[in-house]
Amino acid sequence: MALAQAAELRIDSTPVEGFSNEVIDKVLNLQKHGLKSVSLMYVGYADAANDWIAPMKKVRVPKEDFIIEF
């Protein structure tokens, strides 16, 4: 839901995979607060001047090409 809310505010975001929970927990000192990381998300604004992908045409594959319904 946070990704959708960021998009509504015109803020770029993306989920992060494969991060080390132990490292994040240690760096942010989460144990002190009784917390543990379970997900990570980058949030910010794209650098339009250096974003070479932005002007490219978006490609959308029809769902029938990659979804099998049972």
PQR file of N, CA, C, O and H, with PARSE charges and radii, in Angstrom:
ATOM      1  N   MET A   1       0.822  -1.182   0.000 -0.4000 1.5000
ATOM      2  CA  MET A   1       0.000   0.000   0.000 -0.0000 2.0000
ATOM      3  C   MET A   1       0.875   1.258   0.000  0.5500 1.7000
ATOM      4  O   MET A   1       0.489   2.276  -0.575 -0.5500 1.4000
ATOM      5  N   ALA A   2       2.026   1.199   0.626 -0.4000 1.5000
ATOM      6  CA  ALA A   2       2.908   2.363   0.678 -0.0000 2.0000
ATOM      7  C   ALA A   2       3.376   2.765  -0.714  0.5500 1.7000
ATOM      8  O   ALA A   2       3.542   3.954  -0.988 -0.5500 1.4000
ATOM      9  H   ALA A   2       2.340   0.372   1.093  0.4000 1.0000
ATOM     10  N   LEU A   3       3.592   1.793  -1.599 -0.4000 1.5000
ATOM     11  CA  LEU A   3       4.004   2.111  -2.971 -0.0000 2.0000
ATOM     12  C   LEU A   3       2.911   2.908  -3.683  0.5500 1.7000
ATOM     13  O   LEU A   3       3.199   3.881  -4.380 -0.5500 1.4000
ATOM     14  H   LEU A   3       3.458   0.828  -1.376  0.4000 1.0000
ATOM     15  N   ALA A   4       1.676   2.498  -3.506 -0.4000 1.5000
ATOM     16  CA  ALA A   4       0.557   3.197  -4.146 -0.0000 2.0000
ATOM     17  C   ALA A   4       0.398   4.598  -3.567  0.5500 1.7000
ATOM     18  O   ALA A   4       0.135   5.547  -4.305 -0.5500 1.4000
ATOM     19  H   ALA A   4       1.441   1.708  -2.939  0.4000 1.0000
ATOM     20  N   GLN A   5       0.555   4.734  -2.254 -0.4000 1.5000
ATOM     21  CA  GLN A   5       0.433   6.046  -1.631 -0.0000 2.0000
ATOM     22  C   GLN A   5       1.539   6.980  -2.104  0.5500 1.7000
ATOM     23  O   GLN A   5       1.296   8.164  -2.336 -0.5500 1.4000
ATOM     24  H   GLN A   5       0.768   3.963  -1.654  0.4000 1.0000
ATOM     25  N   ALA A   6       2.763   6.449  -2.251 -0.4000 1.5000
ATOM     26  CA  ALA A   6       3.867   7.263  -2.761 -0.0000 2.0000
ATOM     27  C   ALA A   6       3.557   7.713  -4.187  0.5500 1.7000
ATOM     28  O   ALA A   6       3.796   8.868  -4.542 -0.5500 1.4000
ATOM     29  H   ALA A   6       2.960   5.487  -2.063  0.4000 1.0000
ATOM     30  N   ALA A   7       3.029   6.810  -4.997 -0.4000 1.5000
ATOM     31  CA  ALA A   7       2.688   7.161  -6.382 -0.0000 2.0000
ATOM     32  C   ALA A   7       1.639   8.262  -6.437  0.5500 1.7000
ATOM     33  O   ALA A   7       1.722   9.154  -7.281 -0.5500 1.4000
ATOM     34  H   ALA A   7       2.835   5.873  -4.708  0.4000 1.0000
ATOM     35  N   GLU A   8       0.653   8.209  -5.546 -0.4000 1.5000
ATOM     36  CA  GLU A   8      -0.373   9.257  -5.502 -0.0000 2.0000
ATOM     37  C   GLU A   8       0.245  10.614  -5.174  0.5500 1.7000
ATOM     38  O   GLU A   8      -0.241  11.652  -5.624 -0.5500 1.4000
ATOM     39  H   GLU A   8       0.586   7.485  -4.861  0.4000 1.0000
ATOM     40  N   LEU A   9       1.314  10.597  -4.391 -0.4000 1.5000
ATOM     41  CA  LEU A   9       2.001  11.837  -4.033 -0.0000 2.0000
ATOM     42  C   LEU A   9       3.091  12.204  -5.054  0.5500 1.7000
ATOM     43  O   LEU A   9       3.837  13.164  -4.865 -0.5500 1.4000
ATOM     44  H   LEU A   9       1.708   9.754  -4.025  0.4000 1.0000
ATOM     45  N   ARG A  10       3.165  11.424  -6.130 -0.4000 1.5000
ATOM     46  CA  ARG A  10       4.147  11.629  -7.200 -0.0000 2.0000
ATOM     47  C   ARG A  10       5.580  11.494  -6.668  0.5500 1.7000
ATOM     48  O   ARG A  10       6.487  12.221  -7.073 -0.5500 1.4000
ATOM     49  H   ARG A  10       2.559  10.644  -6.284  0.4000 1.0000
ATOM     50  N   ILE A  11       5.748  10.540  -5.751 -0.4000 1.5000
ATOM     51  CA  ILE A  11       7.058  10.211  -5.207 -0.0000 2.0000
ATOM     52  C   ILE A  11       7.432   8.832  -5.740  0.5500 1.7000
ATOM     53  O   ILE A  11       6.625   7.904  -5.683 -0.5500 1.4000
ATOM     54  H   ILE A  11       5.011   9.949  -5.422  0.4000 1.0000
ATOM     55  N   ASP A  12       8.644   8.695  -6.254 -0.4000 1.5000
ATOM     56  CA  ASP A  12       9.102   7.418  -6.787 -0.0000 2.0000
ATOM     57  C   ASP A  12       9.453   6.479  -5.643  0.5500 1.7000
ATOM     58  O   ASP A  12      10.002   6.902  -4.626 -0.5500 1.4000
ATOM     59  H   ASP A  12       9.299   9.449  -6.300  0.4000 1.0000
ATOM     60  N   SER A  13       9.131   5.199  -5.814 -0.4000 1.5000
ATOM     61  CA  SER A  13       9.465   4.207  -4.792 -0.0000 2.0000
ATOM     62  C   SER A  13       9.577   2.840  -5.450  0.5500 1.7000
ATOM     63  O   SER A  13       9.012   2.591  -6.515 -0.5500 1.4000
ATOM     64  H   SER A  13       8.684   4.854  -6.640  0.4000 1.0000
ATOM     65  N   THR A  14      10.320   1.963  -4.787 -0.4000 1.5000
ATOM     66  CA  THR A  14      10.449   0.591  -5.267 -0.0000 2.0000
ATOM     67  C   THR A  14      10.802  -0.313  -4.089  0.5500 1.7000
ATOM     68  O   THR A  14      11.571   0.078  -3.210 -0.5500 1.4000
ATOM     69  H   THR A  14      10.779   2.165  -3.922  0.4000 1.0000
ATOM     70  N   PRO A  15      10.238  -1.526  -4.072 -0.5600 1.5000
ATOM     71  CA  PRO A  15      10.593  -2.452  -3.000  0.2800 2.0000
ATOM     72  C   PRO A  15      12.001  -3.011  -3.228  0.5500 1.7000
ATOM     73  O   PRO A  15      12.484  -3.063  -4.360 -0.5500 1.4000
ATOM     74  N   VAL A  16      12.646  -3.422  -2.147 -0.4000 1.5000
ATOM     75  CA  VAL A  16      14.004  -3.964  -2.206 -0.0000 2.0000
ATOM     76  C   VAL A  16      13.950  -5.444  -1.852  0.5500 1.7000
ATOM     77  O   VAL A  16      13.308  -5.837  -0.877 -0.5500 1.4000
ATOM     78  H   VAL A  16      12.254  -3.380  -1.228  0.4000 1.0000
ATOM     79  N   GLU A  17      14.628  -6.259  -2.651 -0.4000 1.5000
ATOM     80  CA  GLU A  17      14.721  -7.686  -2.367 -0.0000 2.0000
ATOM     81  C   GLU A  17      16.145  -8.042  -1.974  0.5500 1.7000
ATOM     82  O   GLU A  17      17.094  -7.361  -2.363 -0.5500 1.4000
ATOM     83  H   GLU A  17      15.149  -5.940  -3.443  0.4000 1.0000
ATOM     84  N   GLY A  18      16.287  -9.100  -1.210 -0.4000 1.5000
ATOM     85  CA  GLY A  18      17.595  -9.650  -0.914 -0.0000 2.0000
ATOM     86  C   GLY A  18      18.456  -8.819   0.012  0.5500 1.7000
ATOM     87  O   GLY A  18      19.682  -8.901  -0.065 -0.5500 1.4000
ATOM     88  H   GLY A  18      15.516  -9.653  -0.895  0.4000 1.0000
ATOM     89  N   PHE A  19      17.864  -8.024   0.881 -0.4000 1.5000
ATOM     90  CA  PHE A  19      18.667  -7.252   1.822 -0.0000 2.0000
ATOM     91  C   PHE A  19      18.908  -8.085   3.087  0.5500 1.7000
ATOM     92  O   PHE A  19      18.162  -9.023   3.371 -0.5500 1.4000
ATOM     93  H   PHE A  19      16.868  -7.958   0.944  0.4000 1.0000
ATOM     94  N   SER A  20      19.927  -7.744   3.821 -0.4000 1.5000
ATOM     95  CA  SER A  20      20.270  -8.455   5.045 -0.0000 2.0000
ATOM     96  C   SER A  20      19.534  -7.828   6.231  0.5500 1.7000
ATOM     97  O   SER A  20      19.837  -6.711   6.649 -0.5500 1.4000
ATOM     98  H   SER A  20      20.533  -6.983   3.590  0.4000 1.0000
ATOM     99  N   ASN A  21      18.573  -8.562   6.754 -0.4000 1.5000
ATOM    100  CA  ASN A  21      17.812  -8.061   7.905 -0.0000 2.0000
ATOM    101  C   ASN A  21      18.738  -7.738   9.076  0.5500 1.7000
ATOM    102  O   ASN A  21      18.553  -6.736   9.767 -0.5500 1.4000
ATOM    103  H   ASN A  21      18.326  -9.470   6.414  0.4000 1.0000
ATOM    104  N   GLU A  22      19.735  -8.595   9.290 -0.4000 1.5000
ATOM    105  CA  GLU A  22      20.635  -8.398  10.421 -0.0000 2.0000
ATOM    106  C   GLU A  22      21.388  -7.076  10.306  0.5500 1.7000
ATOM    107  O   GLU A  22      21.529  -6.353  11.292 -0.5500 1.4000
ATOM    108  H   GLU A  22      19.885  -9.409   8.729  0.4000 1.0000
ATOM    109  N   VAL A  23      21.870  -6.759   9.109 -0.4000 1.5000
ATOM    110  CA  VAL A  23      22.618  -5.519   8.901 -0.0000 2.0000
ATOM    111  C   VAL A  23      21.714  -4.304   9.097  0.5500 1.7000
ATOM    112  O   VAL A  23      22.087  -3.359   9.792 -0.5500 1.4000
ATOM    113  H   VAL A  23      21.755  -7.346   8.307  0.4000 1.0000
ATOM    114  N   ILE A  24      20.538  -4.324   8.494 -0.4000 1.5000
ATOM    115  CA  ILE A  24      19.601  -3.204   8.626 -0.0000 2.0000
ATOM    116  C   ILE A  24      19.215  -3.002  10.092  0.5500 1.7000
ATOM    117  O   ILE A  24      19.209  -1.878  10.594 -0.5500 1.4000
ATOM    118  H   ILE A  24      20.234  -5.091   7.930  0.4000 1.0000
ATOM    119  N   ASP A  25      18.894  -4.103  10.769 -0.4000 1.5000
ATOM    120  CA  ASP A  25      18.507  -4.009  12.178 -0.0000 2.0000
ATOM    121  C   ASP A  25      19.626  -3.398  13.017  0.5500 1.7000
ATOM    122  O   ASP A  25      19.372  -2.581  13.903 -0.5500 1.4000
ATOM    123  H   ASP A  25      18.899  -5.016  10.361  0.4000 1.0000
ATOM    124  N   LYS A  26      20.866  -3.798  12.734 -0.4000 1.5000
ATOM    125  CA  LYS A  26      22.005  -3.283  13.496 -0.0000 2.0000
ATOM    126  C   LYS A  26      22.252  -1.806  13.200  0.5500 1.7000
ATOM    127  O   LYS A  26      22.439  -1.012  14.122 -0.5500 1.4000
ATOM    128  H   LYS A  26      21.073  -4.461  12.015  0.4000 1.0000
ATOM    129  N   VAL A  27      22.255  -1.432  11.914 -0.4000 1.5000
ATOM    130  CA  VAL A  27      22.524  -0.045  11.519 -0.0000 2.0000
ATOM    131  C   VAL A  27      21.471   0.903  12.095  0.5500 1.7000
ATOM    132  O   VAL A  27      21.798   1.996  12.556 -0.5500 1.4000
ATOM    133  H   VAL A  27      22.103  -2.077  11.165  0.4000 1.0000
ATOM    134  N   LEU A  28      20.224   0.483  12.065 -0.4000 1.5000
ATOM    135  CA  LEU A  28      19.134   1.332  12.557 -0.0000 2.0000
ATOM    136  C   LEU A  28      18.854   1.137  14.049  0.5500 1.7000
ATOM    137  O   LEU A  28      17.969   1.781  14.612 -0.5500 1.4000
ATOM    138  H   LEU A  28      19.959  -0.405  11.690  0.4000 1.0000
ATOM    139  N   ASN A  29      19.617   0.240  14.682 -0.4000 1.5000
ATOM    140  CA  ASN A  29      19.460  -0.029  16.111 -0.0000 2.0000
ATOM    141  C   ASN A  29      18.001  -0.367  16.457  0.5500 1.7000
ATOM    142  O   ASN A  29      17.445   0.137  17.433 -0.5500 1.4000
ATOM    143  H   ASN A  29      20.336  -0.284  14.225  0.4000 1.0000
ATOM    144  N   LEU A  30      17.403  -1.232  15.632 -0.4000 1.5000
ATOM    145  CA  LEU A  30      15.989  -1.554  15.807 -0.0000 2.0000
ATOM    146  C   LEU A  30      15.705  -2.376  17.061  0.5500 1.7000
ATOM    147  O   LEU A  30      14.639  -2.248  17.663 -0.5500 1.4000
ATOM    148  H   LEU A  30      17.855  -1.641  14.840  0.4000 1.0000
ATOM    149  N   GLN A  31      16.664  -3.227  17.458 -0.4000 1.5000
ATOM    150  CA  GLN A  31      16.450  -4.071  18.631 -0.0000 2.0000
ATOM    151  C   GLN A  31      16.175  -3.222  19.877  0.5500 1.7000
ATOM    152  O   GLN A  31      15.393  -3.621  20.740 -0.5500 1.4000
ATOM    153  H   GLN A  31      17.530  -3.332  16.969  0.4000 1.0000
ATOM    154  N   LYS A  32      16.809  -2.066  19.971 -0.4000 1.5000
ATOM    155  CA  LYS A  32      16.619  -1.150  21.104 -0.0000 2.0000
ATOM    156  C   LYS A  32      15.145  -0.769  21.262  0.5500 1.7000
ATOM    157  O   LYS A  32      14.677  -0.507  22.370 -0.5500 1.4000
ATOM    158  H   LYS A  32      17.445  -1.742  19.271  0.4000 1.0000
ATOM    159  N   HIS A  33      14.422  -0.742  20.137 -0.4000 1.5000
ATOM    160  CA  HIS A  33      13.011  -0.345  20.138 -0.0000 2.0000
ATOM    161  C   HIS A  33      12.068  -1.552  20.056  0.5500 1.7000
ATOM    162  O   HIS A  33      10.854  -1.396  19.922 -0.5500 1.4000
ATOM    163  H   HIS A  33      14.802  -0.954  19.237  0.4000 1.0000
ATOM    164  N   GLY A  34      12.646  -2.759  20.137 -0.4000 1.5000
ATOM    165  CA  GLY A  34      11.830  -3.965  20.054 -0.0000 2.0000
ATOM    166  C   GLY A  34      11.314  -4.236  18.654  0.5500 1.7000
ATOM    167  O   GLY A  34      10.269  -4.863  18.482 -0.5500 1.4000
ATOM    168  H   GLY A  34      13.632  -2.886  20.245  0.4000 1.0000
ATOM    169  N   LEU A  35      12.054  -3.759  17.643 -0.4000 1.5000
ATOM    170  CA  LEU A  35      11.624  -3.896  16.250 -0.0000 2.0000
ATOM    171  C   LEU A  35      12.573  -4.784  15.458  0.5500 1.7000
ATOM    172  O   LEU A  35      13.710  -5.022  15.867 -0.5500 1.4000
ATOM    173  H   LEU A  35      12.903  -3.250  17.782  0.4000 1.0000
ATOM    174  N   LYS A  36      12.092  -5.268  14.322 -0.4000 1.5000
ATOM    175  CA  LYS A  36      12.896  -6.057  13.386 -0.0000 2.0000
ATOM    176  C   LYS A  36      12.446  -5.710  11.977  0.5500 1.7000
ATOM    177  O   LYS A  36      11.251  -5.572  11.715 -0.5500 1.4000
ATOM    178  H   LYS A  36      11.169  -5.075  13.990  0.4000 1.0000
ATOM    179  N   SER A  37      13.403  -5.570  11.074 -0.4000 1.5000
ATOM    180  CA  SER A  37      13.052  -5.246   9.687 -0.0000 2.0000
ATOM    181  C   SER A  37      12.472  -6.474   8.988  0.5500 1.7000
ATOM    182  O   SER A  37      12.955  -7.591   9.170 -0.5500 1.4000
ATOM    183  H   SER A  37      14.374  -5.682  11.287  0.4000 1.0000
ATOM    184  N   VAL A  38      11.434  -6.252   8.190 -0.4000 1.5000
ATOM    185  CA  VAL A  38      10.821  -7.321   7.406 -0.0000 2.0000
ATOM    186  C   VAL A  38      10.715  -6.952   5.932  0.5500 1.7000
ATOM    187  O   VAL A  38      10.564  -7.826   5.079 -0.5500 1.4000
ATOM    188  H   VAL A  38      11.042  -5.344   8.042  0.4000 1.0000
ATOM    189  N   SER A  39      10.794  -5.663   5.632 -0.4000 1.5000
ATOM    190  CA  SER A  39      10.768  -5.203   4.246 -0.0000 2.0000
ATOM    191  C   SER A  39      11.546  -3.896   4.152  0.5500 1.7000
ATOM    192  O   SER A  39      11.802  -3.226   5.153 -0.5500 1.4000
ATOM    193  H   SER A  39      10.917  -4.953   6.325  0.4000 1.0000
ATOM    194  N   LEU A  40      11.914  -3.555   2.920 -0.4000 1.5000
ATOM    195  CA  LEU A  40      12.690  -2.347   2.692 -0.0000 2.0000
ATOM    196  C   LEU A  40      12.185  -1.700   1.405  0.5500 1.7000
ATOM    197  O   LEU A  40      11.864  -2.393   0.439 -0.5500 1.4000
ATOM    198  H   LEU A  40      11.706  -4.100   2.107  0.4000 1.0000
ATOM    199  N   MET A  41      12.116  -0.380   1.398 -0.4000 1.5000
ATOM    200  CA  MET A  41      11.606   0.335   0.234 -0.0000 2.0000
ATOM    201  C   MET A  41      12.435   1.596   0.018  0.5500 1.7000
ATOM    202  O   MET A  41      12.657   2.372   0.947 -0.5500 1.4000
ATOM    203  H   MET A  41      12.377   0.182   2.182  0.4000 1.0000
ATOM    204  N   TYR A  42      12.888   1.791  -1.216 -0.4000 1.5000
ATOM    205  CA  TYR A  42      13.565   3.035  -1.573 -0.0000 2.0000
ATOM    206  C   TYR A  42      12.502   4.074  -1.914  0.5500 1.7000
ATOM    207  O   TYR A  42      11.523   3.762  -2.592 -0.5500 1.4000
ATOM    208  H   TYR A  42      12.707   1.160  -1.971  0.4000 1.0000
ATOM    209  N   VAL A  43      12.689   5.301  -1.451 -0.4000 1.5000
ATOM    210  CA  VAL A  43      11.738   6.379  -1.694 -0.0000 2.0000
ATOM    211  C   VAL A  43      12.518   7.629  -2.077  0.5500 1.7000
ATOM    212  O   VAL A  43      13.533   7.947  -1.456 -0.5500 1.4000
ATOM    213  H   VAL A  43      13.484   5.554  -0.901  0.4000 1.0000
ATOM    214  N   GLY A  44      12.046   8.336  -3.097 -0.4000 1.5000
ATOM    215  CA  GLY A  44      12.713   9.564  -3.494 -0.0000 2.0000
ATOM    216  C   GLY A  44      12.163  10.093  -4.799  0.5500 1.7000
ATOM    217  O   GLY A  44      11.061   9.739  -5.218 -0.5500 1.4000
ATOM    218  H   GLY A  44      11.222   8.077  -3.601  0.4000 1.0000
ATOM    219  N   TYR A  45      12.945  10.945  -5.434 -0.4000 1.5000
ATOM    220  CA  TYR A  45      12.537  11.537  -6.705 -0.0000 2.0000
ATOM    221  C   TYR A  45      13.560  11.164  -7.767  0.5500 1.7000
ATOM    222  O   TYR A  45      14.765  11.201  -7.517 -0.5500 1.4000
ATOM    223  H   TYR A  45      13.840  11.233  -5.094  0.4000 1.0000
ATOM    224  N   ALA A  46      13.082  10.808  -8.945 -0.4000 1.5000
ATOM    225  CA  ALA A  46      13.970  10.460 -10.058 -0.0000 2.0000
ATOM    226  C   ALA A  46      14.744  11.687 -10.509  0.5500 1.7000
ATOM    227  O   ALA A  46      14.246  12.810 -10.434 -0.5500 1.4000
ATOM    228  H   ALA A  46      12.104  10.778  -9.149  0.4000 1.0000
ATOM    229  N   ASP A  47      15.951  11.466 -10.972 -0.4000 1.5000
ATOM    230  CA  ASP A  47      16.790  12.535 -11.526 -0.0000 2.0000
ATOM    231  C   ASP A  47      16.467  12.629 -13.014  0.5500 1.7000
ATOM    232  O   ASP A  47      17.108  11.968 -13.831 -0.5500 1.4000
ATOM    233  H   ASP A  47      16.355  10.554 -11.033  0.4000 1.0000
ATOM    234  N   ALA A  48      15.488  13.436 -13.366 -0.4000 1.5000
ATOM    235  CA  ALA A  48      14.991  13.517 -14.742 -0.0000 2.0000
ATOM    236  C   ALA A  48      16.095  13.854 -15.744  0.5500 1.7000
ATOM    237  O   ALA A  48      16.066  13.372 -16.876 -0.5500 1.4000
ATOM    238  H   ALA A  48      14.967  13.973 -12.703  0.4000 1.0000
ATOM    239  N   ALA A  49      17.054  14.664 -15.348 -0.4000 1.5000
ATOM    240  CA  ALA A  49      18.133  15.070 -16.257 -0.0000 2.0000
ATOM    241  C   ALA A  49      19.035  13.900 -16.633  0.5500 1.7000
ATOM    242  O   ALA A  49      19.630  13.903 -17.711 -0.5500 1.4000
ATOM    243  H   ALA A  49      17.078  15.056 -14.428  0.4000 1.0000
ATOM    244  N   ASN A  50      19.144  12.901 -15.761 -0.4000 1.5000
ATOM    245  CA  ASN A  50      20.035  11.767 -16.018 -0.0000 2.0000
ATOM    246  C   ASN A  50      19.309  10.439 -16.165  0.5500 1.7000
ATOM    247  O   ASN A  50      19.944   9.384 -16.159 -0.5500 1.4000
ATOM    248  H   ASN A  50      18.660  12.899 -14.885  0.4000 1.0000
ATOM    249  N   ASP A  51      17.986  10.475 -16.296 -0.4000 1.5000
ATOM    250  CA  ASP A  51      17.202   9.251 -16.436 -0.0000 2.0000
ATOM    251  C   ASP A  51      17.022   8.914 -17.903  0.5500 1.7000
ATOM    252  O   ASP A  51      16.109   9.417 -18.558 -0.5500 1.4000
ATOM    253  H   ASP A  51      17.470  11.332 -16.301  0.4000 1.0000
ATOM    254  N   TRP A  52      17.903   8.056 -18.420 -0.4000 1.5000
ATOM    255  CA  TRP A  52      17.878   7.725 -19.850 -0.0000 2.0000
ATOM    256  C   TRP A  52      16.692   6.827 -20.210  0.5500 1.7000
ATOM    257  O   TRP A  52      16.371   6.682 -21.390 -0.5500 1.4000
ATOM    258  H   TRP A  52      18.645   7.647 -17.888  0.4000 1.0000
ATOM    259  N   ILE A  53      16.045   6.230 -19.230 -0.4000 1.5000
ATOM    260  CA  ILE A  53      14.899   5.357 -19.491 -0.0000 2.0000
ATOM    261  C   ILE A  53      13.592   6.145 -19.599  0.5500 1.7000
ATOM    262  O   ILE A  53      12.666   5.708 -20.283 -0.5500 1.4000
ATOM    263  H   ILE A  53      16.305   6.348 -18.272  0.4000 1.0000
ATOM    264  N   ALA A  54      13.506   7.287 -18.938 -0.4000 1.5000
ATOM    265  CA  ALA A  54      12.262   8.059 -18.878 -0.0000 2.0000
ATOM    266  C   ALA A  54      11.641   8.353 -20.248  0.5500 1.7000
ATOM    267  O   ALA A  54      10.426   8.208 -20.389 -0.5500 1.4000
ATOM    268  H   ALA A  54      14.258   7.641 -18.383  0.4000 1.0000
ATOM    269  N   PRO A  55      12.411   8.758 -21.261 -0.5600 1.5000
ATOM    270  CA  PRO A  55      11.766   9.078 -22.534  0.2800 2.0000
ATOM    271  C   PRO A  55      11.375   7.855 -23.370  0.5500 1.7000
ATOM    272  O   PRO A  55      10.719   8.001 -24.402 -0.5500 1.4000
ATOM    273  N   MET A  56      11.766   6.672 -22.944 -0.4000 1.5000
ATOM    274  CA  MET A  56      11.451   5.467 -23.723 -0.0000 2.0000
ATOM    275  C   MET A  56       9.966   5.130 -23.626  0.5500 1.7000
ATOM    276  O   MET A  56       9.319   5.380 -22.609 -0.5500 1.4000
ATOM    277  H   MET A  56      12.299   6.554 -22.107  0.4000 1.0000
ATOM    278  N   LYS A  57       9.450   4.562 -24.699 -0.4000 1.5000
ATOM    279  CA  LYS A  57       8.052   4.156 -24.730 -0.0000 2.0000
ATOM    280  C   LYS A  57       7.847   3.004 -23.752  0.5500 1.7000
ATOM    281  O   LYS A  57       8.651   2.073 -23.702 -0.5500 1.4000
ATOM    282  H   LYS A  57       9.976   4.359 -25.525  0.4000 1.0000
ATOM    283  N   LYS A  58       6.763   3.071 -22.970 -0.4000 1.5000
ATOM    284  CA  LYS A  58       6.432   2.002 -22.037 -0.0000 2.0000
ATOM    285  C   LYS A  58       5.905   0.800 -22.815  0.5500 1.7000
ATOM    286  O   LYS A  58       5.125   0.952 -23.756 -0.5500 1.4000
ATOM    287  H   LYS A  58       6.110   3.828 -23.010  0.4000 1.0000
ATOM    288  N   VAL A  59       6.332  -0.377 -22.419 -0.4000 1.5000
ATOM    289  CA  VAL A  59       5.901  -1.600 -23.074 -0.0000 2.0000
ATOM    290  C   VAL A  59       5.055  -2.394 -22.089  0.5500 1.7000
ATOM    291  O   VAL A  59       5.499  -2.713 -20.986 -0.5500 1.4000
ATOM    292  H   VAL A  59       6.965  -0.500 -21.655  0.4000 1.0000
ATOM    293  N   ARG A  60       3.861  -2.700 -22.491 -0.4000 1.5000
ATOM    294  CA  ARG A  60       2.969  -3.493 -21.661 -0.0000 2.0000
ATOM    295  C   ARG A  60       2.641  -4.783 -22.405  0.5500 1.7000
ATOM    296  O   ARG A  60       2.085  -4.753 -23.503 -0.5500 1.4000
ATOM    297  H   ARG A  60       3.500  -2.440 -23.387  0.4000 1.0000
ATOM    298  N   VAL A  61       2.986  -5.896 -21.809 -0.4000 1.5000
ATOM    299  CA  VAL A  61       2.706  -7.198 -22.396 -0.0000 2.0000
ATOM    300  C   VAL A  61       1.285  -7.588 -22.013  0.5500 1.7000
ATOM    301  O   VAL A  61       0.905  -7.466 -20.849 -0.5500 1.4000
ATOM    302  H   VAL A  61       3.438  -5.920 -20.918  0.4000 1.0000
ATOM    303  N   PRO A  62       0.493  -8.055 -22.977 -0.5600 1.5000
ATOM    304  CA  PRO A  62      -0.869  -8.482 -22.645  0.2800 2.0000
ATOM    305  C   PRO A  62      -0.834  -9.599 -21.592  0.5500 1.7000
ATOM    306  O   PRO A  62      -0.014 -10.513 -21.677 -0.5500 1.4000
ATOM    307  N   LYS A  63      -1.718  -9.517 -20.615 -0.4000 1.5000
ATOM    308  CA  LYS A  63      -1.688 -10.505 -19.539 -0.0000 2.0000
ATOM    309  C   LYS A  63      -1.882 -11.926 -20.048  0.5500 1.7000
ATOM    310  O   LYS A  63      -1.417 -12.875 -19.417 -0.5500 1.4000
ATOM    311  H   LYS A  63      -2.384  -8.774 -20.546  0.4000 1.0000
ATOM    312  N   GLU A  64      -2.556 -12.087 -21.170 -0.4000 1.5000
ATOM    313  CA  GLU A  64      -2.756 -13.405 -21.747 -0.0000 2.0000
ATOM    314  C   GLU A  64      -1.430 -14.062 -22.160  0.5500 1.7000
ATOM    315  O   GLU A  64      -1.350 -15.282 -22.302 -0.5500 1.4000
ATOM    316  H   GLU A  64      -2.934 -11.317 -21.683  0.4000 1.0000
ATOM    317  N   ASP A  65      -0.402 -13.243 -22.349 -0.4000 1.5000
ATOM    318  CA  ASP A  65       0.908 -13.778 -22.754 -0.0000 2.0000
ATOM    319  C   ASP A  65       1.719 -14.330 -21.581  0.5500 1.7000
ATOM    320  O   ASP A  65       2.728 -15.001 -21.797 -0.5500 1.4000
ATOM    321  H   ASP A  65      -0.467 -12.252 -22.233  0.4000 1.0000
ATOM    322  N   PHE A  66       1.296 -14.059 -20.344 -0.4000 1.5000
ATOM    323  CA  PHE A  66       2.082 -14.575 -19.221 -0.0000 2.0000
ATOM    324  C   PHE A  66       1.255 -15.078 -18.043  0.5500 1.7000
ATOM    325  O   PHE A  66       1.819 -15.454 -17.016 -0.5500 1.4000
ATOM    326  H   PHE A  66       0.476 -13.514 -20.169  0.4000 1.0000
ATOM    327  N   ILE A  67      -0.076 -15.093 -18.171 -0.4000 1.5000
ATOM    328  CA  ILE A  67      -0.932 -15.602 -17.108 -0.0000 2.0000
ATOM    329  C   ILE A  67      -1.711 -16.799 -17.622  0.5500 1.7000
ATOM    330  O   ILE A  67      -2.303 -16.753 -18.701 -0.5500 1.4000
ATOM    331  H   ILE A  67      -0.534 -14.788 -19.005  0.4000 1.0000
ATOM    332  N   ILE A  68      -1.706 -17.869 -16.841 -0.4000 1.5000
ATOM    333  CA  ILE A  68      -2.491 -19.057 -17.176 -0.0000 2.0000
ATOM    334  C   ILE A  68      -3.582 -19.182 -16.117  0.5500 1.7000
ATOM    335  O   ILE A  68      -3.291 -19.295 -14.926 -0.5500 1.4000
ATOM    336  H   ILE A  68      -1.225 -17.907 -15.965  0.4000 1.0000
ATOM    337  N   GLU A  69      -4.816 -19.161 -16.549 -0.4000 1.5000
ATOM    338  CA  GLU A  69      -5.938 -19.289 -15.618 -0.0000 2.0000
ATOM    339  C   GLU A  69      -6.395 -20.743 -15.556  0.5500 1.7000
ATOM    340  O   GLU A  69      -6.530 -21.411 -16.581 -0.5500 1.4000
ATOM    341  H   GLU A  69      -5.052 -19.068 -17.516  0.4000 1.0000
ATOM    342  N   PHE A  70      -6.633 -21.219 -14.328 -0.4000 1.5000
ATOM    343  CA  PHE A  70      -7.120 -22.583 -14.134 -0.0000 2.0000
ATOM    344  C   PHE A  70      -8.548 -22.549 -13.668  0.5500 1.7000
ATOM    345  O   PHE A  70      -9.149 -23.600 -13.445 -0.5500 1.4000
ATOM    346  H   PHE A  70      -6.523 -20.676 -13.496  0.4000 1.0000
TER
END
